[in-house]
């Protein structure tokens, strides 16, 4: 499954979106992991967003609207 493409679709209902507290719990395991940096801010930011998106959507993919 392409989590990046699936992650671009809005959820069916806003009530199924994670709360900030839930996001903190889910992302806590990423602390301390090594992330390869290129030194280019746009590339590094894009890669970091992809890591976060893949991590979150691999655990829970909300039903998207059609």
Predicted model as a PDB file, atoms N, CA, C, CB and O in Angstrom, pLDDT in the B-factor column:
MODEL        1                                                                  
ATOM      1  N   UNK A   1       0.852  -1.175   0.000  1.00 61.00           N  
ATOM      2  CA  UNK A   1       0.000   0.000   0.000  1.00 61.00           C  
ATOM      3  C   UNK A   1       0.895   1.235   0.000  1.00 61.00           C  
ATOM      4  CB  UNK A   1      -0.968   0.000   1.225  1.00 61.00           C  
ATOM      5  O   UNK A   1       1.883   1.284   0.733  1.00 61.00           O  
ATOM      6  N   UNK A   2       0.560   2.224  -0.809  1.00 66.00           N  
ATOM      7  CA  UNK A   2       1.312   3.467  -0.860  1.00 66.00           C  
ATOM      8  C   UNK A   2       0.724   4.419   0.177  1.00 66.00           C  
ATOM      9  CB  UNK A   2       1.278   4.094  -2.292  1.00 66.00           C  
ATOM     10  O   UNK A   2      -0.278   5.089  -0.073  1.00 66.00           O  
ATOM     11  N   UNK A   3       1.361   4.465   1.337  1.00 61.00           N  
ATOM     12  CA  UNK A   3       0.838   5.269   2.438  1.00 61.00           C  
ATOM     13  C   UNK A   3       0.877   6.756   2.138  1.00 61.00           C  
ATOM     14  CB  UNK A   3       1.617   4.987   3.697  1.00 61.00           C  
ATOM     15  O   UNK A   3       0.039   7.508   2.635  1.00 61.00           O  
ATOM     16  N   UNK A   4       1.835   7.193   1.333  1.00 65.00           N  
ATOM     17  CA  UNK A   4       1.927   8.610   1.002  1.00 65.00           C  
ATOM     18  C   UNK A   4       0.696   9.034   0.190  1.00 65.00           C  
ATOM     19  CB  UNK A   4       3.233   8.904   0.214  1.00 65.00           C  
ATOM     20  O   UNK A   4       0.074  10.053   0.493  1.00 65.00           O  
ATOM     21  N   UNK A   5       0.350   8.262  -0.829  1.00 73.00           N  
ATOM     22  CA  UNK A   5      -0.819   8.604  -1.645  1.00 73.00           C  
ATOM     23  C   UNK A   5      -2.112   8.452  -0.848  1.00 73.00           C  
ATOM     24  CB  UNK A   5      -0.870   7.723  -2.900  1.00 73.00           C  
ATOM     25  O   UNK A   5      -3.013   9.285  -0.951  1.00 73.00           O  
ATOM     26  N   UNK A   6      -2.199   7.391  -0.057  1.00 70.00           N  
ATOM     27  CA  UNK A   6      -3.404   7.180   0.748  1.00 70.00           C  
ATOM     28  C   UNK A   6      -3.540   8.261   1.816  1.00 70.00           C  
ATOM     29  CB  UNK A   6      -3.376   5.789   1.403  1.00 70.00           C  
ATOM     30  O   UNK A   6      -4.652   8.651   2.173  1.00 70.00           O  
ATOM     31  N   UNK A   7      -2.417   8.738   2.319  1.00 67.00           N  
ATOM     32  CA  UNK A   7      -2.436   9.767   3.363  1.00 67.00           C  
ATOM     33  C   UNK A   7      -2.898  11.121   2.865  1.00 67.00           C  
ATOM     34  CB  UNK A   7      -1.076   9.906   3.964  1.00 67.00           C  
ATOM     35  O   UNK A   7      -3.222  11.994   3.670  1.00 67.00           O  
ATOM     36  N   UNK A   8      -2.935  11.316   1.560  1.00 75.00           N  
ATOM     37  CA  UNK A   8      -3.386  12.585   0.992  1.00 75.00           C  
ATOM     38  C   UNK A   8      -4.905  12.696   0.948  1.00 75.00           C  
ATOM     39  CB  UNK A   8      -2.824  12.755  -0.402  1.00 75.00           C  
ATOM     40  O   UNK A   8      -5.450  13.785   0.770  1.00 75.00           O  
ATOM     41  N   UNK A   9      -5.582  11.570   1.109  1.00 76.00           N  
ATOM     42  CA  UNK A   9      -7.047  11.576   1.068  1.00 76.00           C  
ATOM     43  C   UNK A   9      -7.589  11.987   2.436  1.00 76.00           C  
ATOM     44  CB  UNK A   9      -7.600  10.176   0.655  1.00 76.00           C  
ATOM     45  O   UNK A   9      -7.113  11.496   3.459  1.00 76.00           O  
ATOM     46  N   UNK A  10      -8.570  12.875   2.466  1.00 77.00           N  
ATOM     47  CA  UNK A  10      -9.121  13.278   3.769  1.00 77.00           C  
ATOM     48  C   UNK A  10      -9.930  12.142   4.394  1.00 77.00           C  
ATOM     49  CB  UNK A  10     -10.006  14.535   3.616  1.00 77.00           C  
ATOM     50  O   UNK A  10     -10.499  11.313   3.683  1.00 77.00           O  
ATOM     51  N   UNK A  11      -9.976  12.108   5.727  1.00 75.00           N  
ATOM     52  CA  UNK A  11     -10.761  11.057   6.389  1.00 75.00           C  
ATOM     53  C   UNK A  11     -12.246  11.259   6.166  1.00 75.00           C  
ATOM     54  CB  UNK A  11     -10.462  11.026   7.887  1.00 75.00           C  
ATOM     55  O   UNK A  11     -12.711  12.365   5.889  1.00 75.00           O  
ATOM     56  N   UNK A  12     -12.974  10.170   6.293  1.00 77.00           N  
ATOM     57  CA  UNK A  12     -14.421  10.188   6.078  1.00 77.00           C  
ATOM     58  C   UNK A  12     -15.127  11.056   7.124  1.00 77.00           C  
ATOM     59  CB  UNK A  12     -14.980   8.759   6.116  1.00 77.00           C  
ATOM     60  O   UNK A  12     -16.121  11.718   6.823  1.00 77.00           O  
ATOM     61  N   UNK A  13     -14.608  11.046   8.346  1.00 77.00           N  
ATOM     62  CA  UNK A  13     -15.231  11.778   9.442  1.00 77.00           C  
ATOM     63  C   UNK A  13     -14.133  12.394  10.300  1.00 77.00           C  
ATOM     64  CB  UNK A  13     -16.151  10.848  10.294  1.00 77.00           C  
ATOM     65  O   UNK A  13     -13.134  11.734  10.585  1.00 77.00           O  
ATOM     66  N   UNK A  14     -14.301  13.640  10.714  1.00 76.00           N  
ATOM     67  CA  UNK A  14     -13.261  14.291  11.507  1.00 76.00           C  
ATOM     68  C   UNK A  14     -13.139  13.697  12.915  1.00 76.00           C  
ATOM     69  CB  UNK A  14     -13.545  15.780  11.602  1.00 76.00           C  
ATOM     70  O   UNK A  14     -12.132  13.915  13.587  1.00 76.00           O  
ATOM     71  N   UNK A  15     -14.130  12.966  13.358  1.00 79.00           N  
ATOM     72  CA  UNK A  15     -14.089  12.363  14.688  1.00 79.00           C  
ATOM     73  C   UNK A  15     -13.082  11.225  14.796  1.00 79.00           C  
ATOM     74  CB  UNK A  15     -15.455  11.858  15.058  1.00 79.00           C  
ATOM     75  O   UNK A  15     -12.722  10.827  15.904  1.00 79.00           O  
ATOM     76  N   UNK A  16     -12.618  10.689  13.652  1.00 75.00           N  
ATOM     77  CA  UNK A  16     -11.664   9.581  13.708  1.00 75.00           C  
ATOM     78  C   UNK A  16     -10.210  10.058  13.632  1.00 75.00           C  
ATOM     79  CB  UNK A  16     -11.942   8.604  12.577  1.00 75.00           C  
ATOM     80  O   UNK A  16      -9.288   9.243  13.625  1.00 75.00           O  
ATOM     81  N   UNK A  17     -10.009  11.375  13.577  1.00 77.00           N  
ATOM     82  CA  UNK A  17      -8.658  11.927  13.558  1.00 77.00           C  
ATOM     83  C   UNK A  17      -8.067  11.828  14.960  1.00 77.00           C  
ATOM     84  CB  UNK A  17      -8.661  13.405  13.058  1.00 77.00           C  
ATOM     85  O   UNK A  17      -8.767  12.056  15.947  1.00 77.00           O  
ATOM     86  N   UNK A  18      -6.796  11.493  15.054  1.00 79.00           N  
ATOM     87  CA  UNK A  18      -6.119  11.355  16.343  1.00 79.00           C  
ATOM     88  C   UNK A  18      -6.034  12.691  17.064  1.00 79.00           C  
ATOM     89  CB  UNK A  18      -4.719  10.776  16.150  1.00 79.00           C  
ATOM     90  O   UNK A  18      -5.873  13.743  16.446  1.00 79.00           O  
ATOM     91  N   UNK A  19      -6.146  12.625  18.386  1.00 85.00           N  
ATOM     92  CA  UNK A  19      -5.967  13.826  19.202  1.00 85.00           C  
ATOM     93  C   UNK A  19      -4.470  14.086  19.361  1.00 85.00           C  
ATOM     94  CB  UNK A  19      -6.662  13.672  20.599  1.00 85.00           C  
ATOM     95  O   UNK A  19      -3.666  13.186  19.121  1.00 85.00           O  
ATOM     96  N   UNK A  20      -4.083  15.291  19.759  1.00 88.00           N  
ATOM     97  CA  UNK A  20      -2.658  15.567  19.983  1.00 88.00           C  
ATOM     98  C   UNK A  20      -2.020  14.607  20.990  1.00 88.00           C  
ATOM     99  CB  UNK A  20      -2.481  16.994  20.465  1.00 88.00           C  
ATOM    100  O   UNK A  20      -0.867  14.211  20.819  1.00 88.00           O  
ATOM    101  N   UNK A  21      -2.744  14.237  22.020  1.00 91.00           N  
ATOM    102  CA  UNK A  21      -2.214  13.313  23.022  1.00 91.00           C  
ATOM    103  C   UNK A  21      -1.959  11.931  22.420  1.00 91.00           C  
ATOM    104  CB  UNK A  21      -3.183  13.199  24.206  1.00 91.00           C  
ATOM    105  O   UNK A  21      -0.970  11.278  22.753  1.00 91.00           O  
ATOM    106  N   UNK A  22      -2.848  11.493  21.539  1.00 86.00           N  
ATOM    107  CA  UNK A  22      -2.659  10.203  20.872  1.00 86.00           C  
ATOM    108  C   UNK A  22      -1.453  10.244  19.937  1.00 86.00           C  
ATOM    109  CB  UNK A  22      -3.923   9.814  20.087  1.00 86.00           C  
ATOM    110  O   UNK A  22      -0.702   9.273  19.839  1.00 86.00           O  
ATOM    111  N   UNK A  23      -1.272  11.372  19.251  1.00 85.00           N  
ATOM    112  CA  UNK A  23      -0.118  11.510  18.360  1.00 85.00           C  
ATOM    113  C   UNK A  23       1.190  11.451  19.135  1.00 85.00           C  
ATOM    114  CB  UNK A  23      -0.201  12.819  17.580  1.00 85.00           C  
ATOM    115  O   UNK A  23       2.155  10.834  18.683  1.00 85.00           O  
ATOM    116  N   UNK A  24       1.223  12.087  20.293  1.00 87.00           N  
ATOM    117  CA  UNK A  24       2.425  12.053  21.128  1.00 87.00           C  
ATOM    118  C   UNK A  24       2.753  10.616  21.507  1.00 87.00           C  
ATOM    119  CB  UNK A  24       2.238  12.917  22.397  1.00 87.00           C  
ATOM    120  O   UNK A  24       3.913  10.210  21.437  1.00 87.00           O  
ATOM    121  N   UNK A  25       1.763   9.851  21.904  1.00 87.00           N  
ATOM    122  CA  UNK A  25       1.984   8.450  22.280  1.00 87.00           C  
ATOM    123  C   UNK A  25       2.480   7.634  21.094  1.00 87.00           C  
ATOM    124  CB  UNK A  25       0.696   7.834  22.836  1.00 87.00           C  
ATOM    125  O   UNK A  25       3.392   6.819  21.232  1.00 87.00           O  
ATOM    126  N   UNK A  26       1.875   7.855  19.928  1.00 84.00           N  
ATOM    127  CA  UNK A  26       2.241   7.078  18.739  1.00 84.00           C  
ATOM    128  C   UNK A  26       3.642   7.416  18.245  1.00 84.00           C  
ATOM    129  CB  UNK A  26       1.233   7.319  17.625  1.00 84.00           C  
ATOM    130  O   UNK A  26       4.371   6.532  17.797  1.00 84.00           O  
ATOM    131  N   UNK A  27       4.024   8.692  18.324  1.00 87.00           N  
ATOM    132  CA  UNK A  27       5.314   9.130  17.780  1.00 87.00           C  
ATOM    133  C   UNK A  27       6.466   9.001  18.778  1.00 87.00           C  
ATOM    134  CB  UNK A  27       5.210  10.563  17.322  1.00 87.00           C  
ATOM    135  O   UNK A  27       7.628   9.166  18.407  1.00 87.00           O  
ATOM    136  N   UNK A  28       6.153   8.711  20.024  1.00 89.00           N  
ATOM    137  CA  UNK A  28       7.189   8.611  21.067  1.00 89.00           C  
ATOM    138  C   UNK A  28       8.256   7.576  20.708  1.00 89.00           C  
ATOM    139  CB  UNK A  28       6.551   8.249  22.416  1.00 89.00           C  
ATOM    140  O   UNK A  28       9.422   7.754  21.059  1.00 89.00           O  
ATOM    141  N   UNK A  29       7.884   6.519  20.029  1.00 85.00           N  
ATOM    142  CA  UNK A  29       8.852   5.462  19.706  1.00 85.00           C  
ATOM    143  C   UNK A  29       9.854   5.904  18.634  1.00 85.00           C  
ATOM    144  CB  UNK A  29       8.116   4.208  19.236  1.00 85.00           C  
ATOM    145  O   UNK A  29      10.877   5.246  18.443  1.00 85.00           O  
ATOM    146  N   UNK A  30       9.576   6.999  17.939  1.00 86.00           N  
ATOM    147  CA  UNK A  30      10.521   7.502  16.937  1.00 86.00           C  
ATOM    148  C   UNK A  30      11.680   8.290  17.564  1.00 86.00           C  
ATOM    149  CB  UNK A  30       9.787   8.383  15.933  1.00 86.00           C  
ATOM    150  O   UNK A  30      12.704   8.517  16.920  1.00 86.00           O  
ATOM    151  N   UNK A  31      11.509   8.702  18.818  1.00 89.00           N  
ATOM    152  CA  UNK A  31      12.563   9.461  19.494  1.00 89.00           C  
ATOM    153  C   UNK A  31      13.794   8.583  19.647  1.00 89.00           C  
ATOM    154  CB  UNK A  31      12.082   9.976  20.880  1.00 89.00           C  
ATOM    155  O   UNK A  31      13.715   7.450  20.122  1.00 89.00           O  
ATOM    156  N   UNK A  32      14.918   9.123  19.240  1.00 89.00           N  
ATOM    157  CA  UNK A  32      16.186   8.394  19.349  1.00 89.00           C  
ATOM    158  C   UNK A  32      16.560   7.617  18.101  1.00 89.00           C  
ATOM    159  CB  UNK A  32      16.126   7.455  20.501  1.00 89.00           C  
ATOM    160  O   UNK A  32      17.683   7.125  18.001  1.00 89.00           O  
ATOM    161  N   UNK A  33      15.643   7.493  17.143  1.00 86.00           N  
ATOM    162  CA  UNK A  33      15.971   6.786  15.909  1.00 86.00           C  
ATOM    163  C   UNK A  33      16.793   7.697  15.010  1.00 86.00           C  
ATOM    164  CB  UNK A  33      14.687   6.310  15.183  1.00 86.00           C  
ATOM    165  O   UNK A  33      16.570   8.906  14.961  1.00 86.00           O  
ATOM    166  N   UNK A  34      17.735   7.108  14.305  1.00 86.00           N  
ATOM    167  CA  UNK A  34      18.580   7.879  13.401  1.00 86.00           C  
ATOM    168  C   UNK A  34      17.828   8.172  12.114  1.00 86.00           C  
ATOM    169  CB  UNK A  34      19.890   7.128  13.100  1.00 86.00           C  
ATOM    170  O   UNK A  34      17.159   7.306  11.551  1.00 86.00           O  
ATOM    171  N   UNK A  35      17.953   9.411  11.665  1.00 84.00           N  
ATOM    172  CA  UNK A  35      17.358   9.840  10.404  1.00 84.00           C  
ATOM    173  C   UNK A  35      18.485  10.401   9.557  1.00 84.00           C  
ATOM    174  CB  UNK A  35      16.211  10.902  10.621  1.00 84.00           C  
ATOM    175  O   UNK A  35      19.215  11.294   9.988  1.00 84.00           O  
ATOM    176  N   UNK A  36      18.622   9.874   8.356  1.00 86.00           N  
ATOM    177  CA  UNK A  36      19.692  10.335   7.488  1.00 86.00           C  
ATOM    178  C   UNK A  36      19.403  11.755   7.016  1.00 86.00           C  
ATOM    179  CB  UNK A  36      19.865   9.388   6.286  1.00 86.00           C  
ATOM    180  O   UNK A  36      18.322  12.039   6.501  1.00 86.00           O  
ATOM    181  N   UNK A  37      20.382  12.646   7.194  1.00 91.00           N  
ATOM    182  CA  UNK A  37      20.242  14.044   6.809  1.00 91.00           C  
ATOM    183  C   UNK A  37      21.124  14.330   5.597  1.00 91.00           C  
ATOM    184  CB  UNK A  37      20.607  14.980   7.987  1.00 91.00           C  
ATOM    185  O   UNK A  37      22.251  13.843   5.503  1.00 91.00           O  
ATOM    186  N   UNK A  38      20.593  15.126   4.676  1.00 93.00           N  
ATOM    187  CA  UNK A  38      21.342  15.489   3.481  1.00 93.00           C  
ATOM    188  C   UNK A  38      21.969  16.864   3.602  1.00 93.00           C  
ATOM    189  CB  UNK A  38      20.445  15.441   2.269  1.00 93.00           C  
ATOM    190  O   UNK A  38      22.879  17.203   2.847  1.00 93.00           O  
ATOM    191  N   UNK A  39      21.484  17.666   4.556  1.00 93.00           N  
ATOM    192  CA  UNK A  39      21.955  19.035   4.685  1.00 93.00           C  
ATOM    193  C   UNK A  39      21.126  20.009   3.865  1.00 93.00           C  
ATOM    194  CB  UNK A  39      23.398  19.122   4.271  1.00 93.00           C  
ATOM    195  O   UNK A  39      21.344  21.219   3.928  1.00 93.00           O  
ATOM    196  N   UNK A  40      20.187  19.496   3.107  1.00 94.00           N  
ATOM    197  CA  UNK A  40      19.294  20.338   2.307  1.00 94.00           C  
ATOM    198  C   UNK A  40      17.956  20.391   3.038  1.00 94.00           C  
ATOM    199  CB  UNK A  40      19.128  19.784   0.828  1.00 94.00           C  
ATOM    200  O   UNK A  40      17.293  19.369   3.211  1.00 94.00           O  
ATOM    201  N   UNK A  41      17.567  21.586   3.461  1.00 92.00           N  
ATOM    202  CA  UNK A  41      16.394  21.704   4.331  1.00 92.00           C  
ATOM    203  C   UNK A  41      15.106  21.188   3.678  1.00 92.00           C  
ATOM    204  CB  UNK A  41      16.207  23.150   4.736  1.00 92.00           C  
ATOM    205  O   UNK A  41      14.298  20.543   4.346  1.00 92.00           O  
ATOM    206  N   UNK A  42      14.908  21.458   2.407  1.00 92.00           N  
ATOM    207  CA  UNK A  42      13.673  20.995   1.760  1.00 92.00           C  
ATOM    208  C   UNK A  42      13.648  19.471   1.642  1.00 92.00           C  
ATOM    209  CB  UNK A  42      13.529  21.631   0.367  1.00 92.00           C  
ATOM    210  O   UNK A  42      12.616  18.844   1.879  1.00 92.00           O  
ATOM    211  N   UNK A  43      14.771  18.887   1.281  1.00 92.00           N  
ATOM    212  CA  UNK A  43      14.858  17.433   1.146  1.00 92.00           C  
ATOM    213  C   UNK A  43      14.712  16.763   2.501  1.00 92.00           C  
ATOM    214  CB  UNK A  43      16.187  17.026   0.494  1.00 92.00           C  
ATOM    215  O   UNK A  43      13.974  15.787   2.638  1.00 92.00           O  
ATOM    216  N   UNK A  44      15.416  17.285   3.512  1.00 92.00           N  
ATOM    217  CA  UNK A  44      15.338  16.701   4.849  1.00 92.00           C  
ATOM    218  C   UNK A  44      13.927  16.809   5.414  1.00 92.00           C  
ATOM    219  CB  UNK A  44      16.333  17.385   5.789  1.00 92.00           C  
ATOM    220  O   UNK A  44      13.429  15.868   6.030  1.00 92.00           O  
ATOM    221  N   UNK A  45      13.281  17.956   5.204  1.00 92.00           N  
ATOM    222  CA  UNK A  45      11.907  18.139   5.685  1.00 92.00           C  
ATOM    223  C   UNK A  45      10.944  17.192   5.001  1.00 92.00           C  
ATOM    224  CB  UNK A  45      11.455  19.572   5.468  1.00 92.00           C  
ATOM    225  O   UNK A  45      10.064  16.618   5.642  1.00 92.00           O  
ATOM    226  N   UNK A  46      11.111  17.030   3.700  1.00 90.00           N  
ATOM    227  CA  UNK A  46      10.256  16.120   2.944  1.00 90.00           C  
ATOM    228  C   UNK A  46      10.451  14.679   3.407  1.00 90.00           C  
ATOM    229  CB  UNK A  46      10.545  16.238   1.442  1.00 90.00           C  
ATOM    230  O   UNK A  46       9.478  13.950   3.605  1.00 90.00           O  
ATOM    231  N   UNK A  47      11.685  14.276   3.576  1.00 89.00           N  
ATOM    232  CA  UNK A  47      11.977  12.913   4.034  1.00 89.00           C  
ATOM    233  C   UNK A  47      11.423  12.678   5.432  1.00 89.00           C  
ATOM    234  CB  UNK A  47      13.490  12.651   4.019  1.00 89.00           C  
ATOM    235  O   UNK A  47      10.892  11.606   5.722  1.00 89.00           O  
ATOM    236  N   UNK A  48      11.546  13.681   6.301  1.00 89.00           N  
ATOM    237  CA  UNK A  48      11.033  13.553   7.660  1.00 89.00           C  
ATOM    238  C   UNK A  48       9.513  13.409   7.647  1.00 89.00           C  
ATOM    239  CB  UNK A  48      11.448  14.767   8.508  1.00 89.00           C  
ATOM    240  O   UNK A  48       8.967  12.580   8.376  1.00 89.00           O  
ATOM    241  N   UNK A  49       8.824  14.204   6.829  1.00 86.00           N  
ATOM    242  CA  UNK A  49       7.360  14.086   6.731  1.00 86.00           C  
ATOM    243  C   UNK A  49       6.947  12.717   6.205  1.00 86.00           C  
ATOM    244  CB  UNK A  49       6.794  15.184   5.819  1.00 86.00           C  
ATOM    245  O   UNK A  49       5.944  12.160   6.649  1.00 86.00           O  
ATOM    246  N   UNK A  50       7.708  12.176   5.271  1.00 86.00           N  
ATOM    247  CA  UNK A  50       7.402  10.840   4.745  1.00 86.00           C  
ATOM    248  C   UNK A  50       7.566   9.772   5.827  1.00 86.00           C  
ATOM    249  CB  UNK A  50       8.308  10.517   3.544  1.00 86.00           C  
ATOM    250  O   UNK A  50       6.758   8.847   5.915  1.00 86.00           O  
ATOM    251  N   UNK A  51       8.606   9.898   6.643  1.00 86.00           N  
ATOM    252  CA  UNK A  51       8.820   8.944   7.737  1.00 86.00           C  
ATOM    253  C   UNK A  51       7.642   8.983   8.700  1.00 86.00           C  
ATOM    254  CB  UNK A  51      10.138   9.253   8.487  1.00 86.00           C  
ATOM    255  O   UNK A  51       7.115   7.939   9.083  1.00 86.00           O  
ATOM    256  N   UNK A  52       7.232  10.177   9.089  1.00 86.00           N  
ATOM    257  CA  UNK A  52       6.109  10.339  10.023  1.00 86.00           C  
ATOM    258  C   UNK A  52       4.821   9.795   9.412  1.00 86.00           C  
ATOM    259  CB  UNK A  52       5.929  11.826  10.405  1.00 86.00           C  
ATOM    260  O   UNK A  52       4.084   9.061  10.070  1.00 86.00           O  
ATOM    261  N   UNK A  53       4.548  10.148   8.163  1.00 81.00           N  
ATOM    262  CA  UNK A  53       3.326   9.690   7.493  1.00 81.00           C  
ATOM    263  C   UNK A  53       3.287   8.175   7.391  1.00 81.00           C  
ATOM    264  CB  UNK A  53       3.218  10.306   6.099  1.00 81.00           C  
ATOM    265  O   UNK A  53       2.280   7.552   7.726  1.00 81.00           O  
ATOM    266  N   UNK A  54       4.375   7.583   6.932  1.00 80.00           N  
ATOM    267  CA  UNK A  54       4.420   6.125   6.808  1.00 80.00           C  
ATOM    268  C   UNK A  54       4.243   5.452   8.156  1.00 80.00           C  
ATOM    269  CB  UNK A  54       5.735   5.683   6.177  1.00 80.00           C  
ATOM    270  O   UNK A  54       3.546   4.443   8.260  1.00 80.00           O  
ATOM    271  N   UNK A  55       4.864   5.997   9.186  1.00 82.00           N  
ATOM    272  CA  UNK A  55       4.774   5.407  10.519  1.00 82.00           C  
ATOM    273  C   UNK A  55       3.341   5.469  11.049  1.00 82.00           C  
ATOM    274  CB  UNK A  55       5.727   6.123  11.484  1.00 82.00           C  
ATOM    275  O   UNK A  55       2.818   4.470  11.540  1.00 82.00           O  
ATOM    276  N   UNK A  56       2.712   6.632  10.951  1.00 79.00           N  
ATOM    277  CA  UNK A  56       1.352   6.781  11.468  1.00 79.00           C  
ATOM    278  C   UNK A  56       0.337   5.966  10.674  1.00 79.00           C  
ATOM    279  CB  UNK A  56       0.951   8.241  11.457  1.00 79.00           C  
ATOM    280  O   UNK A  56      -0.523   5.306  11.256  1.00 79.00           O  
ATOM    281  N   UNK A  57       0.435   6.009   9.358  1.00 76.00           N  
ATOM    282  CA  UNK A  57      -0.562   5.318   8.542  1.00 76.00           C  
ATOM    283  C   UNK A  57      -0.354   3.810   8.506  1.00 76.00           C  
ATOM    284  CB  UNK A  57      -0.536   5.861   7.137  1.00 76.00           C  
ATOM    285  O   UNK A  57      -1.290   3.066   8.212  1.00 76.00           O  
ATOM    286  N   UNK A  58       0.865   3.347   8.802  1.00 77.00           N  
ATOM    287  CA  UNK A  58       1.092   1.905   8.878  1.00 77.00           C  
ATOM    288  C   UNK A  58       0.363   1.310  10.081  1.00 77.00           C  
ATOM    289  CB  UNK A  58       2.600   1.600   8.962  1.00 77.00           C  
ATOM    290  O   UNK A  58      -0.068   0.157  10.050  1.00 77.00           O  
ATOM    291  N   UNK A  59       0.229   2.110  11.142  1.00 73.00           N  
ATOM    292  CA  UNK A  59      -0.462   1.637  12.340  1.00 73.00           C  
ATOM    293  C   UNK A  59      -1.976   1.762  12.212  1.00 73.00           C  
ATOM    294  CB  UNK A  59       0.015   2.408  13.557  1.00 73.00           C  
ATOM    295  O   UNK A  59      -2.720   0.873  12.625  1.00 73.00           O  
ATOM    296  N   UNK A  60      -2.418   2.868  11.640  1.00 68.00           N  
ATOM    297  CA  UNK A  60      -3.859   3.097  11.570  1.00 68.00           C  
ATOM    298  C   UNK A  60      -4.187   3.908  10.325  1.00 68.00           C  
ATOM    299  CB  UNK A  60      -4.367   3.822  12.841  1.00 68.00           C  
ATOM    300  O   UNK A  60      -3.769   5.060  10.207  1.00 68.00           O  
ATOM    301  N   UNK A  61      -4.912   3.332   9.420  1.00 65.00           N  
ATOM    302  CA  UNK A  61      -5.334   4.010   8.202  1.00 65.00           C  
ATOM    303  C   UNK A  61      -6.820   4.312   8.337  1.00 65.00           C  
ATOM    304  CB  UNK A  61      -5.038   3.144   6.923  1.00 65.00           C  
ATOM    305  O   UNK A  61      -7.642   3.407   8.199  1.00 65.00           O  
ATOM    306  N   UNK A  62      -7.186   5.583   8.609  1.00 65.00           N  
ATOM    307  CA  UNK A  62      -8.620   5.889   8.735  1.00 65.00           C  
ATOM    308  C   UNK A  62      -9.324   5.718   7.394  1.00 65.00           C  
ATOM    309  CB  UNK A  62      -8.827   7.327   9.265  1.00 65.00           C  
ATOM    310  O   UNK A  62      -8.717   5.853   6.331  1.00 65.00           O  
ATOM    311  N   UNK A  63     -10.604   5.422   7.469  1.00 65.00           N  
ATOM    312  CA  UNK A  63     -11.389   5.269   6.248  1.00 65.00           C  
ATOM    313  C   UNK A  63     -11.492   6.615   5.548  1.00 65.00           C  
ATOM    314  CB  UNK A  63     -12.800   4.701   6.559  1.00 65.00           C  
ATOM    315  O   UNK A  63     -11.884   7.610   6.158  1.00 65.00           O  
ATOM    316  N   UNK A  64     -11.139   6.644   4.263  1.00 63.00           N  
ATOM    317  CA  UNK A  64     -11.147   7.908   3.537  1.00 63.00           C  
ATOM    318  C   UNK A  64     -12.497   8.138   2.876  1.00 63.00           C  
ATOM    319  CB  UNK A  64     -10.032   7.933   2.490  1.00 63.00           C  
ATOM    320  O   UNK A  64     -13.249   7.206   2.595  1.00 63.00           O  
ATOM    321  N   UNK A  65     -12.774   9.413   2.639  1.00 58.00           N  
ATOM    322  CA  UNK A  65     -13.996   9.720   1.909  1.00 58.00           C  
ATOM    323  C   UNK A  65     -13.757   9.432   0.429  1.00 58.00           C  
ATOM    324  CB  UNK A  65     -14.431  11.205   2.132  1.00 58.00           C  
ATOM    325  O   UNK A  65     -12.609   9.447  -0.014  1.00 58.00           O  
ATOM    326  N   UNK A  66     -14.749   9.186  -0.303  1.00 58.00           N  
ATOM    327  CA  UNK A  66     -14.620   8.824  -1.723  1.00 58.00           C  
ATOM    328  C   UNK A  66     -14.882  10.032  -2.588  1.00 58.00           C  
ATOM    329  CB  UNK A  66     -15.587   7.683  -2.099  1.00 58.00           C  
ATOM    330  O   UNK A  66     -14.823   9.939  -3.814  1.00 58.00           O  
TER     331      UNK A  66                                                      
ENDMDL                                                                          
END                                                                             
